[in-house]
Amino acid sequence: MVDAREGAATSLGELSDAWLVGRARELQVVGQHSDPRTRDATRDEADNLLAEARRRGHPRVLGQLLCCCATLRLCTPGMAEQAVPLLDELLTHARRHRLDVLRADAHALRGRLALLDGNEDNALNQAAEALVLLEDDLVPDAALGRRSWERLLATSLIDIGLVLTQLGVFDIADEVMARAHHRIRESGGPHEIATHLINRCRMLLGWGLRLERVGKQDDADGRFSTAAQIAIAVDGPWQESLFPRVPGRKAAEQMPVLAAACALAEPSGEHIDKLEEVSDPGLELPVQETIIIAIALARCYDSAGRPEDATRVLSETRQRIAEDISEPSLRISLIREYARRSRSDARDSATAVEDYAQELETELWTMRASRSATLMARLDRQRLNRQHHAITRQAMHDPLTGLPNRRALDAKLESVLREPDAQPLSVALVDLDGFKEVNDQLSHAEGDEVLRVIARTLSDTLRADDLVSRYGGDEFVVLLPGVGLEAAESALNRTVNAVARLPASLSRGVTLSIGVVAMLPRESGSEVLARSDTAMYQSKRRGGNQVAALSGDAHHTDPTEPPAWIPPDSD
């Protein structure tokens, strides 16, 4: 990984896309585990990277930078609302470019935002939406590379698992974390492995504290024991991760949640110094870790014969998080812990209160099962919605590339003709150079993959308002509303260059011949497509891999040129 100082000494424009994404990953880690001053500097640097990503316009880079900047705001006290426009942009961006993994992560982050506002119902909806997006047999994004794509998928699953953990739906959260574990095992590096283990440790501690409240102490002890084992096992990948750390010290001596795991498994006085160090109020720990550390520290104080300190730390923590409503399940655990340690001499009265609380907790546990059922019902509803949208989409989209098909293009052309704001309108016909050779010399499967790559590149390099459609075979049609011929030619030249720069393993040497024309007054859809076909053949005659713009109402005059454009067979 390139050091941050190198990025400071070098213009961002000179650095690679991989550097931007890698640096964003570093900043996301630092920003979530730093003091407020460092966190602010980290966020500012990430915003600069986002501005550069917007300038470049590479969809996958921009999506990952949006995700990073939104996450940094969600973990900064008082800045969560600033994440809203970033998440909205990420969702729109991911939908347009069919980046389903990033789209799912945007929903998961929206779930975290909903929990910060105390809106558990919305958080549950967002988690369900994210899970449904990741249920299908996802095809790895070839433009990202399998390992990077697997990393993104694991991150999205972990973010969903964290929302479910906060909601107290631990059984489903555990299943989601197991899916993330599979992806990380296949493609993760030390940092991804360390992050996953820490998050799983955090989930197990919350689960154990919840089990205690309904009298399932043996099950709770099992969760604490597993979390402690993870806290020890994480040390290897931790030492090679991106987390800020002091060299030569174990992970459990620096990460609050890991220190708490060891203490909750076997409370004793030997953990007190470490827990006091990692719970320094100046670090501004997340509420989740603040509560878990306080409970672990109180139990260690009690084990060391210091009950007054145990009561004090729980009381101080209650006051510190009094206004925060983002961790409802853990808040109850904290209040219960405090009540158990601050009883008066009226033992009988206190016991009766605890018995009553136990009954309430049992009922709450039943409600947790109901919440799981609610989540499953909403998952079913989301699946039905997706099936409905899939049927509708199938009628108007090409199944191979996912682009609008001929039917959708014809409908769009007809509507554009009736929209004054769409004028000027440029129409381009795109034909692939060398595509027949791919099919003949390699295979039709390779040809299909090339068509997918070209379709993605066309969509990625043009505006969100432009319509890219597959018209049949290896032909695509592009509508550029509100764009004159000269500007359209310039935009399409960027597309031609982008395809020409693709690695041969993706493009198989295929390039583009594009003909573009401006729609004339009172011209029909078939007429403008015929002229764009004429322009495309001019591009072919000049050797291909270029754009030919045809102005006015010029028609074929050279009898040696191919005839005017004829629509391909319907899909």
N, C-alpha and C positions, 0 to 999 in steps of 0.2 A: 504494500500500500504506500502511496506517495505521501510524504509528510506534509502537514498543513502549511509549513513555512515555504515549501516549494510552490504551493498554489498561490501564496501571497506574493512571491517574487516573480511569478509568471502570470501573464494575462490569462484570464479564464478562457478567452477565445482560443488560446493556443493549446489548451488541455483537451484530452480525449473525453468521449462520452463515458467510458469506463471509469475515468478518474472522477468525474462529477458524481456518478452514482456511488462509487466507493467512498468518496469523501462524505457524501450525504449519510451513508450508513454509519460512519464514524461519529458524525455530529449528532445523529439521533441517539446513539448510545451515551455520548458525553452529556448531552442535554438532559437526559433523564436521570443522571447520577452525578450531578454537580451542584455547587453552591449557586445562589441566585445570580451573582455577577458573571460567572462562567456561562451559566445558562443563557443569559441575555446575549452575550457575545456569540455563543453558538447559534442562537436563533437568527441573529443578524447575518452571519456567514451563510447559513442555509438559505436565507431569503435571496442573497446574492447569487447563489447557485441556481435557485429557482428562476431568477430573472434571465440568467444565461440559458437555461433549458428552454424557457419560453422563446428566446431569440432564435435558438436553433430549430425548435419545432419538431424534434424527434419524439414521437408519441410515447414510447416506452420510457425514455429518459424523463420526459416531462411528468408522466404519471407517477414515477417513483419519487421525484422531487416534491410533487404536491403532497404525496403521502407522508414524506419525511417532515415537511413544514407543518402539516396539520397535527401530526403526532407530537411535535415539540410544543405546540401551543396547548394541546390537551394536558400535557404533563406539567405546565407552568401555572401556578396559582393565579387566578384572576384573568387568564388569557384564553380560556376555553372558547368564548364566543367568537374570537378571531379565527378559530378553526372552521367555522360554519361556511364562509364563502369558499375556502380552500376545498372542503369536502364536497360542496356542490359542484365546483369546477371539476374535481376528480371524477365524480360520478358521471357527469356529462361527457367528459373526455374518454372515460373507460367504455361507456356505452358506444360512442361513435367509432372507436377503434377496436371494439370487440375484445377488450382486455378484461376478461371476466374475473381473473384472480385479483387484480387491483380494484375492480368494482366491488367484489365481495369484501375486500379489506376496508373500502370506504364505508360500507354498511356497518362493519364491525366497529370502526372508529366513531360512526354516528351513534352506535349503541353506547359506547363509553361516554359520549357527550350527553346522551339522554340520562344516564345514571348520575352524572354530575348535577343534573337538574332535578334529580329525584323521580324521573319519569320511567319507572320500571317497565310499564306496559309497552312504551315505545322502544325501549332497549330490547325487549323480547322480540318485537316485530323485526327490528334491524338484524338481530342474530339469526332469526328464521330466514330472512331474505338472503343473508350471506351464506348460510348453510345450503340453501337450495341452489344457489349459483355454483357451489363447489360439489354438488352431488353427482353431476353428470360425469361421463368418462371424458375428462378434459384432455384435449390434445395439446402437448407442449408447444409453446410459441417458438418456432424455428428461428425467428429474428433475435430472440433473447439468448438462445442456447439452452439446452436442457437443464444444466446445473443452476443457472441464474433463475430460470423459471421455477424449478423445484424450490429454490430458496424463497421466492416470492409467495409460492403456495403455502409453504410452511409458516411464513410470517402471518399470512392471512388467517390460517387455522389457529395459530396461537392467539391472535387478537380476538377471534371469536370465542376461544376458550376462556380468555380473561373476562369477557363480558358475562358469559354463563357462570363463571366462578363468582363474580360479584352478585349475580342474581341468586346464587345459592343452588343452582341446578348442577350439582357437582357430578352426578353420574354421566350426564351428557357431555359436560365439560371434559371429563376424563376420556370419553370416547374421541372427542375432537383432538385432544392433546395426543392421543395415541396415533391418530392419523398424521399429525404434525411430526411425531417421532419417526414414523416410517419415511417421510420425505427427507427429514434432516439426516437420517442414517444413510440415505442414498447419496445425497448431494451436499450436505452441510459441511462447513469448515468449523474450526474451533469456536468461533464466536457464536455461530448459529446453535451449535450443540450446547454451549454454556448457557445461552439465553433460554433455550428450551428447558433445560434442567432446572434453572432458577424459577421459571414460571410454573413448572410442574410442582416444585417444592412449595411455592406460594399457594397453589391450589390445594395441595394436600393439607397444609396447615389450616386453611380456612375450613376445609371439610372436617378435619379432626375436631376443631373447636365447635363446629355445628353438631357433630355427633355427641359430644360431651353433654350438650344442653338437653338431649333427650335420653340421657342415661346410658348411651351406648359406649361406655368407657373403653371396653376392650377394642372395639373397632376404631375408636379415636386414637388409642395408643398405637395401633397398627399403622395408622396414617402418619402419626408423629415419627414413628420409628423409620418408616420408608423415607420421609422427608429428610431425616438426619443422615441416612445413608446417601441420599442424593447430594446433600450438602458437602459430604466428604468426596464423593465421586466427581463432582463438578470441578475440583481443583485443577485437574489436568488440562482440560480445554480452557478453563478460566485463565490460566497463565499465558495462553496464546491468543486470548480474545482481544476485542477492542475496548473492553471495559477499563476505565481509569483505575489504576491499582498501584499499590506500593510493592515494588519488587521484593521477593523473599518472604512475603507474608501470605498465608493461606487465604483462600477465598472466603471461608467462614469467619475470618477475622476482619474482613472488610465489607462484605455484603450483609446488610441488616437481616434480610429474610433467612439467609443461611445460618447466621449466628443464632437466630430465634429457633430454627429447626433443631439444632443441637441441644439448645436449652430446654425446649418443650419435651423432647424425647427423654431427657434425664435431668430434671431441674436440680441445680446445686450451686453453691457459692462460687465455684470456679468459673462460671460463665458471666458473673456480674460485671467484671471489668470490661470484657469485650462488648457486652450488650450496652453498657453505659457509653462506651466510645462510639459505637455505630449509631446510637440513637441521639446524637448531639442535635438539639433543636435548630442549630444553625444550618443543618443540611436540608431542612424542609422536606422530610421524607413524605412519600404518598401516604394518605390516610390509612390504607390497607396495612402497610408495613408499620406505621406508627402504632396501630392497635395491637398487632401481633407481637411487636417488640415489648410493648408495655405489659402484656399478659405474661410473656415469657420472663421478663425481668421481675415482675411481682412474684412469680412462683419461685424464682431463684432466691430472691430476698427472703421469702418465707422459709425456704429450705435451709437458709443460712441463719435462721433465728432472728430475722429483722422484719417482723410483721408491720411495724410502723412505716418502714420504707416501702413495703409492698402496697399498703393502702395509699401512701402519698403518690406513688408513681401512677397508680390507676386514677386517682382523683385529678391529678394534673392533666393526664391524657384526656379524660372526659371533658375537662374545661377547654383544652386545646382544640378538640374536634367538635365542639358543641354546635357550630353552625354548618358543619359538613354533613350532607345526607347521602353521600355517594356509596357508602358501604353499610347498608341496613343490617345485613346478617352479622357482620363483625361488630357493629355498634352494640347489638344485643349481647354478644359474647362479652364485650368489655363491661357493660352495665351489670351483667350477671356476676362477673368476676369481682367487681367492686362491691356488690351487695353481699357476697359471701364473706368478704374480708372486713366489712365495716359493721358487723352486727353488734347490737348493744348487749347488755347482760340479760335482757329478756329473751332467753334462748328459745323458750317454747313458742313465743310469738314469731321470732325469726324463722324457726323451723316451719311453722304453719305457712308463712309467706313463701318460703322456698318450695314447699309442697305444692302450693297454688301455682307458683311460677312453673313448676315442673309440668303441671297439667296444661298450662298455656303453651309451653314449649312443645309438648306432644301434639297439640292441635296445630301449631305452626308447622311442625314436621309433616303433618298430613297435608297442609296447604302447600308445602314444597312439592309433594308428589303431584298435587293438582296443577302446580305451575309447570311441571315437566309435561303433564298431559296437555296443558294449554299450548306449550311450545310445539309438541308433536302435531296438534290440530292445526296450528298455524303453518307448520311445515307442509302439511297435506294441502292446505289452501294455496300456499305459494306454488306447490307443484302443479295444482290444477290451473292456476293462472298462467304459469309458464307453458303448460301444454296448450292452452287456448291461444296464447301469443304465438307459439310455435306453429300451430295450424294456420293461423292468419299469415304469419311470416312466410310459410312454405309456399303459399299461393303467389306471393309477390317477390320472392327472393330465390336466387340461384343456390341450390343445395351444396354445390362444390365450393364456391368462393364466399358465400354469404352475402354477396352484393345484390342489389335490386335487379330483377330480371327484365326481360323485354316488356312484359305486361306492365310492370311498375314504371318503366321508362316512358312507354306510350301514354300512360295516365299522367305522368308528370309533365310531359311535353304539352299535352292538351290543357292542363291547368295553367302552365306557364304562359301559354298564348293568351290567357284571359287575365293575366296579372301585369298591370302597367309597371309595377315596381321591378319586375324581373328584366325589363329592358334597360340597357342592351343585354342580349343573351348570346353567348358563344357556345357552339356545339362542336365537339371533337369526336372523331372516330379513331380508335386506337387498335392497331394490328401488331401482332408479335412477329418479329423477324427471327427466323431460325427455329420456330416452334415445331414444325413438321419433323425436323431432324431429331428433336428430342424424343418425340413419340416413336419414330422409326428406328433410331439407333439405340435408345435406352429402353423405355417402356412407357405405356400409357399412365402407369402409376406415377412415374417421374414427371410426365407431362402435367398431370393433375396437380402435383405439388408446385410446379413452376407457375401454373395459373393462380394458385392460392397466394404465392409470394408476390406476383405481379399485382394481384388485386389489393393486397395489403399495402404495397408501395404506392399504388395510385391513390388510395384513400389517405395514406399518411402524409403525402406530399401536397395534397390539395386542401382547400378550405372546408370547414364544416358545412358551409352552405352549398358546396358543389355536389352534384349527384354523379356518382360513379356507378355504372351498371354494366353487367355482362350481357351482351346482346346475342351471343351464340358463338360456339367454337372458340377461337382465340381472338375474338373481337370484343372490345369494350367501347361504350359510349359515355362521354362525359358532358354534362350540362354545367355551364358556368354562368349563373344568373347575375346580372348587374355588372358584367365584365365585358369591356370592349375587346376587339380582336387583338390589338397589340398587347394588352395586359394578359389576355388568355394565352397568347403565344409564349410570352415570357414565363408564365406559371407552368405551362406544359413542358417547356424546355428544362425546367428544374426536375420535372418528373422523369424525362428521358435520361437526364444525367444521373439521377438517383438509381434508376434501373441499371444503367451501364456500370455503376460503381458497385453493384451487389457482388458478393463473393460468387465465384463460379459454382460453388457447391449449392447455392440457392437458385441462381438464375439459369444455370446450365448454358450460359452464353447467349441467352435470348435478349434481344433489345426491342425498342419500340419504334414503330413508324406511326406518326400521328398527323392527321389532317384536321384543321380547325377552321371554322367559318363563323361569321356573325349572322344571326337570323335577320332576314329582311322583312320589311312590313308586309303583312298579309300572306306570308309564306307558311305553308303547311309543314307538319312534322316530317312527313316523308320527303318533301322537297329539300329541307335543310339537311337531312341525313344523306341524301343523294349528293349534295354539294360537299359535305364533309368527307364522303367517300372519295370523291374526285381529288380533294386535297390530299387525302391519305395516300393515294396512288402516286401523286407527285413526290411525296416523301419516299416512297418505295423506289421510284425511278432514280432518285438521287443517291441511292445506296442505303436507305433506312437509317435507323438510330438518330432520328431528327424529327422536327416539326415543320410541316408546310402549312402556311396560312393562306387561305384563298379569300380575297376580298370581292365585293360586288356580287354579280349574278353569273360569274363565269361558268361555262359548261365545257364538256369535253369537245375539243376541236381536233385533236390528233387521233386519227383512226387506228393508230398502233397501240394506243392506250387501252386499258381494260374498259369495258362498258360501265355505264353508270351503276351506282350501288343498288343491289337487290337484297331486300331483307332476308336473313336466314330463316330456316324453318322455325316454327314456334317451339318453345321449350316443352 
